[in-house]
Amino acid sequence: TFNSMEELIADYESEKLHPADVKPALSKALNKILQ
């Protein structure tokens, strides 16, 4: 769990977080916001 967008970006940039892990969660969150 990330407490801020900055934490997520830092882990993504340092390759601690794989793009395949980000995509489904981000898609789900965006869909929820847009509905």
mmCIF entry with sequence, helices, sheets and N, C-alpha, C, O atoms, coordinates in Angstrom:
data_MODEL
# 
_entry.id   MODEL 
# 
_entity.id                         1 
_entity.type                       polymer 
_entity.pdbx_number_of_molecules   1 
# 
_entity_poly.entity_id                      1 
_entity_poly.type                           'polypeptide(L)' 
_entity_poly.nstd_linkage                   no 
_entity_poly.nstd_monomer                   no 
_entity_poly.pdbx_seq_one_letter_code       TFNSMEELIADYESEKLHPADVKPALSKALNKILQ 
_entity_poly.pdbx_seq_one_letter_code_can   TFNSMEELIADYESEKLHPADVKPALSKALNKILQ 
_entity_poly.pdbx_strand_id                 A 
# 
loop_
_entity_poly_seq.entity_id 
_entity_poly_seq.num 
_entity_poly_seq.mon_id 
_entity_poly_seq.hetero 
1 1  THR n 
1 2  PHE n 
1 3  ASN n 
1 4  SER n 
1 5  MET n 
1 6  GLU n 
1 7  GLU n 
1 8  LEU n 
1 9  ILE n 
1 10 ALA n 
1 11 ASP n 
1 12 TYR n 
1 13 GLU n 
1 14 SER n 
1 15 GLU n 
1 16 LYS n 
1 17 LEU n 
1 18 HIS n 
1 19 PRO n 
1 20 ALA n 
1 21 ASP n 
1 22 VAL n 
1 23 LYS n 
1 24 PRO n 
1 25 ALA n 
1 26 LEU n 
1 27 SER n 
1 28 LYS n 
1 29 ALA n 
1 30 LEU n 
1 31 ASN n 
1 32 LYS n 
1 33 ILE n 
1 34 LEU n 
1 35 GLN n 
# 
_struct_asym.id          A 
_struct_asym.entity_id   1 
# 
loop_
_struct_conf.conf_type_id 
_struct_conf.id 
_struct_conf.pdbx_PDB_helix_id 
_struct_conf.beg_label_comp_id 
_struct_conf.beg_label_asym_id 
_struct_conf.beg_label_seq_id 
_struct_conf.pdbx_beg_PDB_ins_code 
_struct_conf.end_label_comp_id 
_struct_conf.end_label_asym_id 
_struct_conf.end_label_seq_id 
_struct_conf.pdbx_end_PDB_ins_code 
_struct_conf.beg_auth_comp_id 
_struct_conf.beg_auth_asym_id 
_struct_conf.beg_auth_seq_id 
_struct_conf.end_auth_comp_id 
_struct_conf.end_auth_asym_id 
_struct_conf.end_auth_seq_id 
_struct_conf.pdbx_PDB_helix_class 
_struct_conf.details 
_struct_conf.pdbx_PDB_helix_length 
HELX_P HELX_P1 AA1 MET A 5  ? GLU A 13 ? MET A 5  GLU A 13 1 ? 9  
HELX_P HELX_P2 AA2 PRO A 19 ? LEU A 34 ? PRO A 19 LEU A 34 1 ? 16 
# 
_struct_conf_type.id          HELX_P 
_struct_conf_type.criteria    ? 
_struct_conf_type.reference   ? 
# 
loop_
_atom_site.group_PDB 
_atom_site.id 
_atom_site.type_symbol 
_atom_site.label_atom_id 
_atom_site.label_alt_id 
_atom_site.label_comp_id 
_atom_site.label_asym_id 
_atom_site.label_entity_id 
_atom_site.label_seq_id 
_atom_site.pdbx_PDB_ins_code 
_atom_site.Cartn_x 
_atom_site.Cartn_y 
_atom_site.Cartn_z 
_atom_site.occupancy 
_atom_site.B_iso_or_equiv 
_atom_site.pdbx_formal_charge 
_atom_site.auth_seq_id 
_atom_site.auth_comp_id 
_atom_site.auth_asym_id 
_atom_site.auth_atom_id 
_atom_site.pdbx_PDB_model_num 
ATOM 1   N N  . THR A 1 1  ? 0.841   -1.174 0.000   1.00 0.00 ? 1  THR A N  1 
ATOM 2   C CA . THR A 1 1  ? 0.000   0.000  0.000   1.00 0.00 ? 1  THR A CA 1 
ATOM 3   C C  . THR A 1 1  ? 0.886   1.237  0.000   1.00 0.00 ? 1  THR A C  1 
ATOM 4   O O  . THR A 1 1  ? 1.867   1.321  0.738   1.00 0.00 ? 1  THR A O  1 
ATOM 5   N N  . PHE A 1 2  ? 0.523   2.180  -0.832  1.00 0.00 ? 2  PHE A N  1 
ATOM 6   C CA . PHE A 1 2  ? 1.262   3.438  -0.911  1.00 0.00 ? 2  PHE A CA 1 
ATOM 7   C C  . PHE A 1 2  ? 0.431   4.538  -0.276  1.00 0.00 ? 2  PHE A C  1 
ATOM 8   O O  . PHE A 1 2  ? -0.791  4.572  -0.418  1.00 0.00 ? 2  PHE A O  1 
ATOM 9   N N  . ASN A 1 3  ? 1.104   5.433  0.422   1.00 0.00 ? 3  ASN A N  1 
ATOM 10  C CA . ASN A 1 3  ? 0.420   6.543  1.077   1.00 0.00 ? 3  ASN A CA 1 
ATOM 11  C C  . ASN A 1 3  ? 0.407   7.803  0.234   1.00 0.00 ? 3  ASN A C  1 
ATOM 12  O O  . ASN A 1 3  ? -0.294  8.764  0.553   1.00 0.00 ? 3  ASN A O  1 
ATOM 13  N N  . SER A 1 4  ? 1.180   7.799  -0.841  1.00 0.00 ? 4  SER A N  1 
ATOM 14  C CA . SER A 1 4  ? 1.209   8.967  -1.712  1.00 0.00 ? 4  SER A CA 1 
ATOM 15  C C  . SER A 1 4  ? 1.633   8.544  -3.114  1.00 0.00 ? 4  SER A C  1 
ATOM 16  O O  . SER A 1 4  ? 2.214   7.478  -3.320  1.00 0.00 ? 4  SER A O  1 
ATOM 17  N N  . MET A 1 5  ? 1.331   9.396  -4.048  1.00 0.00 ? 5  MET A N  1 
ATOM 18  C CA . MET A 1 5  ? 1.728   9.151  -5.429  1.00 0.00 ? 5  MET A CA 1 
ATOM 19  C C  . MET A 1 5  ? 3.250   9.172  -5.545  1.00 0.00 ? 5  MET A C  1 
ATOM 20  O O  . MET A 1 5  ? 3.829   8.444  -6.352  1.00 0.00 ? 5  MET A O  1 
ATOM 21  N N  . GLU A 1 6  ? 3.890   10.009 -4.735  1.00 0.00 ? 6  GLU A N  1 
ATOM 22  C CA . GLU A 1 6  ? 5.346   10.105 -4.760  1.00 0.00 ? 6  GLU A CA 1 
ATOM 23  C C  . GLU A 1 6  ? 6.000   8.775  -4.380  1.00 0.00 ? 6  GLU A C  1 
ATOM 24  O O  . GLU A 1 6  ? 7.005   8.385  -4.974  1.00 0.00 ? 6  GLU A O  1 
ATOM 25  N N  . GLU A 1 7  ? 5.429   8.077  -3.391  1.00 0.00 ? 7  GLU A N  1 
ATOM 26  C CA . GLU A 1 7  ? 5.960   6.768  -2.988  1.00 0.00 ? 7  GLU A CA 1 
ATOM 27  C C  . GLU A 1 7  ? 5.832   5.766  -4.130  1.00 0.00 ? 7  GLU A C  1 
ATOM 28  O O  . GLU A 1 7  ? 6.762   5.007  -4.405  1.00 0.00 ? 7  GLU A O  1 
ATOM 29  N N  . LEU A 1 8  ? 4.684   5.768  -4.788  1.00 0.00 ? 8  LEU A N  1 
ATOM 30  C CA . LEU A 1 8  ? 4.458   4.855  -5.904  1.00 0.00 ? 8  LEU A CA 1 
ATOM 31  C C  . LEU A 1 8  ? 5.451   5.140  -7.023  1.00 0.00 ? 8  LEU A C  1 
ATOM 32  O O  . LEU A 1 8  ? 6.062   4.217  -7.563  1.00 0.00 ? 8  LEU A O  1 
ATOM 33  N N  . ILE A 1 9  ? 5.613   6.400  -7.368  1.00 0.00 ? 9  ILE A N  1 
ATOM 34  C CA . ILE A 1 9  ? 6.538   6.782  -8.436  1.00 0.00 ? 9  ILE A CA 1 
ATOM 35  C C  . ILE A 1 9  ? 7.970   6.394  -8.084  1.00 0.00 ? 9  ILE A C  1 
ATOM 36  O O  . ILE A 1 9  ? 8.704   5.892  -8.935  1.00 0.00 ? 9  ILE A O  1 
ATOM 37  N N  . ALA A 1 10 ? 8.368   6.620  -6.845  1.00 0.00 ? 10 ALA A N  1 
ATOM 38  C CA . ALA A 1 10 ? 9.732   6.272  -6.423  1.00 0.00 ? 10 ALA A CA 1 
ATOM 39  C C  . ALA A 1 10 ? 9.986   4.773  -6.564  1.00 0.00 ? 10 ALA A C  1 
ATOM 40  O O  . ALA A 1 10 ? 11.036  4.369  -7.063  1.00 0.00 ? 10 ALA A O  1 
ATOM 41  N N  . ASP A 1 11 ? 9.043   3.954  -6.131  1.00 0.00 ? 11 ASP A N  1 
ATOM 42  C CA . ASP A 1 11 ? 9.217   2.503  -6.251  1.00 0.00 ? 11 ASP A CA 1 
ATOM 43  C C  . ASP A 1 11 ? 9.195   2.063  -7.706  1.00 0.00 ? 11 ASP A C  1 
ATOM 44  O O  . ASP A 1 11 ? 9.933   1.155  -8.088  1.00 0.00 ? 11 ASP A O  1 
ATOM 45  N N  . TYR A 1 12 ? 8.365   2.688  -8.514  1.00 0.00 ? 12 TYR A N  1 
ATOM 46  C CA . TYR A 1 12 ? 8.308   2.360  -9.939  1.00 0.00 ? 12 TYR A CA 1 
ATOM 47  C C  . TYR A 1 12 ? 9.636   2.714  -10.615 1.00 0.00 ? 12 TYR A C  1 
ATOM 48  O O  . TYR A 1 12 ? 10.181  1.916  -11.378 1.00 0.00 ? 12 TYR A O  1 
ATOM 49  N N  . GLU A 1 13 ? 10.146  3.901  -10.336 1.00 0.00 ? 13 GLU A N  1 
ATOM 50  C CA . GLU A 1 13 ? 11.397  4.341  -10.957 1.00 0.00 ? 13 GLU A CA 1 
ATOM 51  C C  . GLU A 1 13 ? 12.596  3.516  -10.503 1.00 0.00 ? 13 GLU A C  1 
ATOM 52  O O  . GLU A 1 13 ? 13.546  3.332  -11.265 1.00 0.00 ? 13 GLU A O  1 
ATOM 53  N N  . SER A 1 14 ? 12.560  3.020  -9.271  1.00 0.00 ? 14 SER A N  1 
ATOM 54  C CA . SER A 1 14 ? 13.674  2.204  -8.777  1.00 0.00 ? 14 SER A CA 1 
ATOM 55  C C  . SER A 1 14 ? 13.489  0.726  -9.132  1.00 0.00 ? 14 SER A C  1 
ATOM 56  O O  . SER A 1 14 ? 14.273  -0.127 -8.714  1.00 0.00 ? 14 SER A O  1 
ATOM 57  N N  . GLU A 1 15 ? 12.448  0.441  -9.904  1.00 0.00 ? 15 GLU A N  1 
ATOM 58  C CA . GLU A 1 15 ? 12.122  -0.906 -10.384 1.00 0.00 ? 15 GLU A CA 1 
ATOM 59  C C  . GLU A 1 15 ? 11.755  -1.869 -9.268  1.00 0.00 ? 15 GLU A C  1 
ATOM 60  O O  . GLU A 1 15 ? 11.853  -3.084 -9.443  1.00 0.00 ? 15 GLU A O  1 
ATOM 61  N N  . LYS A 1 16 ? 11.327  -1.338 -8.106  1.00 0.00 ? 16 LYS A N  1 
ATOM 62  C CA . LYS A 1 16 ? 10.794  -2.186 -7.041  1.00 0.00 ? 16 LYS A CA 1 
ATOM 63  C C  . LYS A 1 16 ? 9.366   -2.602 -7.365  1.00 0.00 ? 16 LYS A C  1 
ATOM 64  O O  . LYS A 1 16 ? 8.855   -3.586 -6.831  1.00 0.00 ? 16 LYS A O  1 
ATOM 65  N N  . LEU A 1 17 ? 8.738   -1.844 -8.241  1.00 0.00 ? 17 LEU A N  1 
ATOM 66  C CA . LEU A 1 17 ? 7.357   -2.090 -8.635  1.00 0.00 ? 17 LEU A CA 1 
ATOM 67  C C  . LEU A 1 17 ? 7.331   -2.319 -10.137 1.00 0.00 ? 17 LEU A C  1 
ATOM 68  O O  . LEU A 1 17 ? 7.741   -1.450 -10.907 1.00 0.00 ? 17 LEU A O  1 
ATOM 69  N N  . HIS A 1 18 ? 6.854   -3.479 -10.555 1.00 0.00 ? 18 HIS A N  1 
ATOM 70  C CA . HIS A 1 18 ? 6.842   -3.844 -11.968 1.00 0.00 ? 18 HIS A CA 1 
ATOM 71  C C  . HIS A 1 18 ? 5.637   -3.219 -12.668 1.00 0.00 ? 18 HIS A C  1 
ATOM 72  O O  . HIS A 1 18 ? 4.557   -3.153 -12.081 1.00 0.00 ? 18 HIS A O  1 
ATOM 73  N N  . PRO A 1 19 ? 5.801   -2.757 -13.914 1.00 0.00 ? 19 PRO A N  1 
ATOM 74  C CA . PRO A 1 19 ? 4.682   -2.165 -14.654 1.00 0.00 ? 19 PRO A CA 1 
ATOM 75  C C  . PRO A 1 19 ? 3.456   -3.074 -14.739 1.00 0.00 ? 19 PRO A C  1 
ATOM 76  O O  . PRO A 1 19 ? 2.324   -2.589 -14.739 1.00 0.00 ? 19 PRO A O  1 
ATOM 77  N N  . ALA A 1 20 ? 3.673   -4.374 -14.812 1.00 0.00 ? 20 ALA A N  1 
ATOM 78  C CA . ALA A 1 20 ? 2.548   -5.315 -14.884 1.00 0.00 ? 20 ALA A CA 1 
ATOM 79  C C  . ALA A 1 20 ? 1.740   -5.325 -13.590 1.00 0.00 ? 20 ALA A C  1 
ATOM 80  O O  . ALA A 1 20 ? 0.573   -5.715 -13.594 1.00 0.00 ? 20 ALA A O  1 
ATOM 81  N N  . ASP A 1 21 ? 2.341   -4.905 -12.498 1.00 0.00 ? 21 ASP A N  1 
ATOM 82  C CA . ASP A 1 21 ? 1.625   -4.812 -11.227 1.00 0.00 ? 21 ASP A CA 1 
ATOM 83  C C  . ASP A 1 21 ? 0.850   -3.506 -11.123 1.00 0.00 ? 21 ASP A C  1 
ATOM 84  O O  . ASP A 1 21 ? -0.190  -3.446 -10.467 1.00 0.00 ? 21 ASP A O  1 
ATOM 85  N N  . VAL A 1 22 ? 1.352   -2.474 -11.761 1.00 0.00 ? 22 VAL A N  1 
ATOM 86  C CA . VAL A 1 22 ? 0.720   -1.155 -11.684 1.00 0.00 ? 22 VAL A CA 1 
ATOM 87  C C  . VAL A 1 22 ? -0.520  -1.078 -12.573 1.00 0.00 ? 22 VAL A C  1 
ATOM 88  O O  . VAL A 1 22 ? -1.545  -0.537 -12.158 1.00 0.00 ? 22 VAL A O  1 
ATOM 89  N N  . LYS A 1 23 ? -0.436  -1.605 -13.768 1.00 0.00 ? 23 LYS A N  1 
ATOM 90  C CA . LYS A 1 23 ? -1.489  -1.415 -14.769 1.00 0.00 ? 23 LYS A CA 1 
ATOM 91  C C  . LYS A 1 23 ? -2.873  -1.855 -14.306 1.00 0.00 ? 23 LYS A C  1 
ATOM 92  O O  . LYS A 1 23 ? -3.804  -1.058 -14.417 1.00 0.00 ? 23 LYS A O  1 
ATOM 93  N N  . PRO A 1 24 ? -3.072  -3.068 -13.796 1.00 0.00 ? 24 PRO A N  1 
ATOM 94  C CA . PRO A 1 24 ? -4.430  -3.474 -13.396 1.00 0.00 ? 24 PRO A CA 1 
ATOM 95  C C  . PRO A 1 24 ? -4.998  -2.623 -12.257 1.00 0.00 ? 24 PRO A C  1 
ATOM 96  O O  . PRO A 1 24 ? -6.173  -2.256 -12.271 1.00 0.00 ? 24 PRO A O  1 
ATOM 97  N N  . ALA A 1 25 ? -4.165  -2.320 -11.287 1.00 0.00 ? 25 ALA A N  1 
ATOM 98  C CA . ALA A 1 25 ? -4.639  -1.528 -10.146 1.00 0.00 ? 25 ALA A CA 1 
ATOM 99  C C  . ALA A 1 25 ? -4.964  -0.102 -10.572 1.00 0.00 ? 25 ALA A C  1 
ATOM 100 O O  . ALA A 1 25 ? -5.962  0.468  -10.130 1.00 0.00 ? 25 ALA A O  1 
ATOM 101 N N  . LEU A 1 26 ? -4.135  0.470  -11.419 1.00 0.00 ? 26 LEU A N  1 
ATOM 102 C CA . LEU A 1 26 ? -4.372  1.830  -11.890 1.00 0.00 ? 26 LEU A CA 1 
ATOM 103 C C  . LEU A 1 26 ? -5.622  1.894  -12.761 1.00 0.00 ? 26 LEU A C  1 
ATOM 104 O O  . LEU A 1 26 ? -6.408  2.835  -12.652 1.00 0.00 ? 26 LEU A O  1 
ATOM 105 N N  . SER A 1 27 ? -5.807  0.905  -13.618 1.00 0.00 ? 27 SER A N  1 
ATOM 106 C CA . SER A 1 27 ? -7.006  0.856  -14.460 1.00 0.00 ? 27 SER A CA 1 
ATOM 107 C C  . SER A 1 27 ? -8.267  0.764  -13.614 1.00 0.00 ? 27 SER A C  1 
ATOM 108 O O  . SER A 1 27 ? -9.256  1.445  -13.886 1.00 0.00 ? 27 SER A O  1 
ATOM 109 N N  . LYS A 1 28 ? -8.231  -0.068 -12.603 1.00 0.00 ? 28 LYS A N  1 
ATOM 110 C CA . LYS A 1 28 ? -9.387  -0.229 -11.716 1.00 0.00 ? 28 LYS A CA 1 
ATOM 111 C C  . LYS A 1 28 ? -9.702  1.077  -10.980 1.00 0.00 ? 28 LYS A C  1 
ATOM 112 O O  . LYS A 1 28 ? -10.863 1.472  -10.872 1.00 0.00 ? 28 LYS A O  1 
ATOM 113 N N  . ALA A 1 29 ? -8.665  1.736  -10.479 1.00 0.00 ? 29 ALA A N  1 
ATOM 114 C CA . ALA A 1 29 ? -8.860  2.993  -9.749  1.00 0.00 ? 29 ALA A CA 1 
ATOM 115 C C  . ALA A 1 29 ? -9.399  4.086  -10.666 1.00 0.00 ? 29 ALA A C  1 
ATOM 116 O O  . ALA A 1 29 ? -10.295 4.836  -10.278 1.00 0.00 ? 29 ALA A O  1 
ATOM 117 N N  . LEU A 1 30 ? -8.863  4.180  -11.871 1.00 0.00 ? 30 LEU A N  1 
ATOM 118 C CA . LEU A 1 30 ? -9.348  5.195  -12.809 1.00 0.00 ? 30 LEU A CA 1 
ATOM 119 C C  . LEU A 1 30 ? -10.792 4.939  -13.216 1.00 0.00 ? 30 LEU A C  1 
ATOM 120 O O  . LEU A 1 30 ? -11.581 5.878  -13.316 1.00 0.00 ? 30 LEU A O  1 
ATOM 121 N N  . ASN A 1 31 ? -11.144 3.689  -13.450 1.00 0.00 ? 31 ASN A N  1 
ATOM 122 C CA . ASN A 1 31 ? -12.529 3.360  -13.794 1.00 0.00 ? 31 ASN A CA 1 
ATOM 123 C C  . ASN A 1 31 ? -13.477 3.747  -12.673 1.00 0.00 ? 31 ASN A C  1 
ATOM 124 O O  . ASN A 1 31 ? -14.570 4.255  -12.926 1.00 0.00 ? 31 ASN A O  1 
ATOM 125 N N  . LYS A 1 32 ? -13.065 3.510  -11.440 1.00 0.00 ? 32 LYS A N  1 
ATOM 126 C CA . LYS A 1 32 ? -13.899 3.860  -10.288 1.00 0.00 ? 32 LYS A CA 1 
ATOM 127 C C  . LYS A 1 32 ? -14.103 5.372  -10.211 1.00 0.00 ? 32 LYS A C  1 
ATOM 128 O O  . LYS A 1 32 ? -15.207 5.838  -9.929  1.00 0.00 ? 32 LYS A O  1 
ATOM 129 N N  . ILE A 1 33 ? -13.046 6.134  -10.460 1.00 0.00 ? 33 ILE A N  1 
ATOM 130 C CA . ILE A 1 33 ? -13.132 7.598  -10.426 1.00 0.00 ? 33 ILE A CA 1 
ATOM 131 C C  . ILE A 1 33 ? -14.045 8.114  -11.535 1.00 0.00 ? 33 ILE A C  1 
ATOM 132 O O  . ILE A 1 33 ? -14.832 9.035  -11.319 1.00 0.00 ? 33 ILE A O  1 
ATOM 133 N N  . LEU A 1 34 ? -13.939 7.522  -12.711 1.00 0.00 ? 34 LEU A N  1 
ATOM 134 C CA . LEU A 1 34 ? -14.690 8.011  -13.869 1.00 0.00 ? 34 LEU A CA 1 
ATOM 135 C C  . LEU A 1 34 ? -16.165 7.621  -13.857 1.00 0.00 ? 34 LEU A C  1 
ATOM 136 O O  . LEU A 1 34 ? -16.959 8.203  -14.597 1.00 0.00 ? 34 LEU A O  1 
ATOM 137 N N  . GLN A 1 35 ? -16.539 6.658  -13.041 1.00 0.00 ? 35 GLN A N  1 
ATOM 138 C CA . GLN A 1 35 ? -17.940 6.225  -13.027 1.00 0.00 ? 35 GLN A CA 1 
ATOM 139 C C  . GLN A 1 35 ? -18.778 7.079  -12.172 1.00 0.00 ? 35 GLN A C  1 
ATOM 140 O O  . GLN A 1 35 ? -19.981 6.845  -12.055 1.00 0.00 ? 35 GLN A O  1 
# 
